[in-house]
Amino acid sequence: MKILVLSMLCACSLLSCAKFSLTDANAIQKGMSYSEVISKVSKKPMKEFDITIYSAPSKKYFVQVYELHNGGDNSDYLAVFENDKLLYWGYPYEFNRHPDATLNEIGKTAVAEYEKIK
Amino acid sequence: MAIKIAAFIVLCTLFSCKSYLIFNTINKLHKGMTKEAVLKVLEDKPVKEFTVTVNGQTYDVYDFEVKTYSNLVGMSGGTNSFPLYQDNIDDYYLLYFNGKLRYWGTLVEYSETEDYEISVISKELYNKVNLLNNVK
């Protein structure tokens, strides 16, 4: 019985290593390139895509969508690049409530695009 | 053994009646939403409602509870062992101005925000929450 419990705990520990977590989110920094971010996180994003926003149609933003594991629950988690520099990352609601209206629009557009393609 | 399992299932069912917000629900909130629209998204009612007044402006505050994270605390006993999680629950405050959602978050998130107006409100919110908790 003890062996079974221990093996379950080991399996859980090993599995948790392969999940994107707040530890990964805390390992990345503003201004990092795409390749730097990928090298820092333990799990690849679920989706990657480009978006443009209405208020600045000439600009293109590159979006990564991760699945963040936080104990028993999972949540979508975004990382957004502009010109291969990490601009902002966080839960979609963190984009939505930010004082910067551009980040509000990026978050809303990214989630809408992700809902279309996932 | 069967009685123990049944009792465990009943306990789990009873505890699961207590609802908390989770991040995937909060992700659906946007600035400017009405109270009705927010409640429809959250599918939950606030545990507390109060107001804060800052610089002559009154803000409505709805206090919810959010599950911020879960810790793996061990495994259940028995032959069909499964992981046991302990949830960390925080108060989560939705702030409305003129009936429109202005900001949302835990007290820490209010105090750490880059939004100047909210950082000013956070001090009053902190005082009000402490006052209400002391009255309780």
HADDOCK unambig.tbl for C-alpha pairs under 7 A between the chains (distance, minus, plus):
assign (segid A and resid 5 and name CA) (segid B and resid 75 and name CA) 6.74 0.50 0.50
assign (segid A and resid 70 and name CA) (segid B and resid 69 and name CA) 5.43 0.50 0.50
assign (segid A and resid 70 and name CA) (segid B and resid 70 and name CA) 6.48 0.50 0.50
assign (segid A and resid 71 and name CA) (segid B and resid 69 and name CA) 5.65 0.50 0.50
assign (segid A and resid 71 and name CA) (segid B and resid 70 and name CA) 4.17 0.50 0.50
assign (segid A and resid 71 and name CA) (segid B and resid 71 and name CA) 5.53 0.50 0.50
assign (segid A and resid 71 and name CA) (segid B and resid 72 and name CA) 6.84 0.50 0.50
assign (segid A and resid 72 and name CA) (segid B and resid 70 and name CA) 5.67 0.50 0.50
assign (segid A and resid 72 and name CA) (segid B and resid 85 and name CA) 6.90 0.50 0.50
assign (segid A and resid 75 and name CA) (segid B and resid 23 and name CA) 6.14 0.50 0.50
assign (segid A and resid 75 and name CA) (segid B and resid 24 and name CA) 5.28 0.50 0.50
assign (segid A and resid 76 and name CA) (segid B and resid 24 and name CA) 6.92 0.50 0.50
assign (segid A and resid 91 and name CA) (segid B and resid 27 and name CA) 6.79 0.50 0.50
assign (segid A and resid 92 and name CA) (segid B and resid 27 and name CA) 5.16 0.50 0.50
assign (segid A and resid 93 and name CA) (segid B and resid 26 and name CA) 6.28 0.50 0.50
assign (segid A and resid 93 and name CA) (segid B and resid 27 and name CA) 4.31 0.50 0.50
assign (segid A and resid 93 and name CA) (segid B and resid 28 and name CA) 6.84 0.50 0.50
assign (segid A and resid 93 and name CA) (segid B and resid 29 and name CA) 6.39 0.50 0.50
assign (segid A and resid 96 and name CA) (segid B and resid 30 and name CA) 5.52 0.50 0.50
assign (segid A and resid 96 and name CA) (segid B and resid 31 and name CA) 6.73 0.50 0.50
assign (segid A and resid 97 and name CA) (segid B and resid 30 and name CA) 6.72 0.50 0.50
assign (segid A and resid 97 and name CA) (segid B and resid 31 and name CA) 6.16 0.50 0.50
assign (segid A and resid 97 and name CA) (segid B and resid 103 and name CA) 6.05 0.50 0.50
assign (segid A and resid 99 and name CA) (segid B and resid 114 and name CA) 6.99 0.50 0.50
assign (segid A and resid 99 and name CA) (segid B and resid 115 and name CA) 5.26 0.50 0.50
